[in-house]
Amino acid sequence: MTAAPPGPAVARDDDELAEFGYRPELKRTLGTFHTFAAGISYISILTGTFQLFYFGFASGGPAYWWSWPMVFAGQFMVALCFAELAARYPVAGSIYNWSKKVGNPHIGWLAGWMMLLASVVSIAAVALAYQLTLPQISSAFQIVGDGTGPYDTATNAVLLAAVLILFTTLVNAFGVKLMARINTAGVFLELIATVVLIVLLAVNVVRGPEVVTDTAGTGTGQPFGYLGAFLVASLASAYVMYGFDTAASLGEESLDPSRNAPRAILRAIVASFVLGGLILILALMSVSSLRGGKISTDGLQYVVLDVLGPTAGKAMLWCVLIAVTVCALAVHTAAVRLAFAMARDNNLPGASRLSKVSPRFGTPVLPTVIIGVLALAILLVNIRQPQIFTVVTSIGIIMIYLAYLLVTGPMLVARLRGRWKPAEGKFSLGRWGLPVNILAVLWGAGMTLNLIWPRAAVYNATAPHHWYLRWGAVLFVGAIALGGFTYYWFVQRHRTGVLAEHAAPAAPEQPAAPKEAVAR
């Protein structure tokens, strides 16, 4: 049976892709809610807030809540820039292709390299959230030891995370349709569970909203008083509110992506800010005591069980588990699309094999498997590292913020030089473009510095204390950036160019007009 020809809308989207020199290979099956779901599942409020609330609260007390609107304001500036780019360049591997277009191929490669490795690390970091939830539901999930041994928690976390990574690898290998169905269903359940949680916390409040002025004495002994404590605590919010660009990374599998992707990006970050902010403040207002040690170690999982009781609380934790699952799935999907985008430009080793799209599943299977294996390898390297959670998470987030800077920075230069032209008739910041872009760059640079600062409170808070743990983020990220770009400069840049099997067919030459017509 012959496939039906694509409709006018799909043909128009494919024509836009041909302008970049690529022929369409990924199937356009994703609608408006699918792209929104991809963005919001990557941010995943129930994953990030439940994974990192304990860190923010322990570092800055209840007043750490103010970091949530602060991070939103900065990241919203970035999201606005990305929305303009998504309207102009609706292609897979958003960060890579955007930085290549507004900057140059060298910047594009570095941004893609940083984002790709960050995505692999992020898969491992998200998968570790299983450990923070499953043993709270039942002690049966604490498979390694009883949780009291020095390596019990970290080792068990690796075991549970490995199961999740195997799942995301299989789902992504079987194609975007299966991924989209699972992701959409998961996001739908997550949104419902989030609203239900907000309502249940609201009807159980025991103190007023002034709780967010309580620093819990966390500024004592800090070099800059509470500001120092707050900057550490703000990382808990910075670790959550990113990944909204995923809505655009699926551009070649979406319908009308140049219009839908910008909306999905902005809706995802705004919805996440509102829902996440309500969960955080209502948790602080409803927990029975703000002085118990459990809230600083078990975080929101403890708050939910404390406020809702064991039955309703554990039911909610199952919803958190679903959110973690679809979040890891979305991160894996975005990483695969980025690898595919770089490979078809011959910008990765073994590019021809990495960029091959399975005719059966309609997805690049080989990078799906390789990314899953690399994420598992990151877990295994850290299997007996008690500080695995903050170290792995921090390194991944730093590289993502750097990759974002490699988009907003060149975009600002392009604006100042008059080279940036938004898509006509689509999302545009207009005269607000320059100030928004400046704020996005300043925010990205400031938060990157805050993230990478080698503080013991972040990278080596508990024994064993090692200098390489405290400086681990600086050393690792520096080695990745310098080593990767050195390889690119001396090896890969000489091979760069769209692979023949992915190149758009050349437009047929128009026949010359008759001389009579030219004369007339």
GIPECOR-V478845 format. One record per helix or strand of 2 or more residues. SS is the DSSP state (H for helix, E for strand). FROM is the first residue (numbers start at 1). TO is the last residue. If there is no record, write none. Layout:
# GIPECOR-V478845
{{SS FROM TO} {SS FROM TO}}
This chain:
# GIPECOR-V478845
{{H 8 18} {H 32 43} {H 45 60} {H 62 88} {H 94 102} {H 105 127} {H 129 137} {H 139 141} {H 152 173} {H 176 202} {H 209 213} {H 226 233} {H 235 238} {H 246 249} {H 251 253} {H 257 286} {H 294 297} {H 299 344} {H 351 354} {H 365 381} {H 388 416} {H 430 452} {H 456 459} {H 467 470} {H 472 490} {H 492 494} {H 500 502} {H 515 519}}
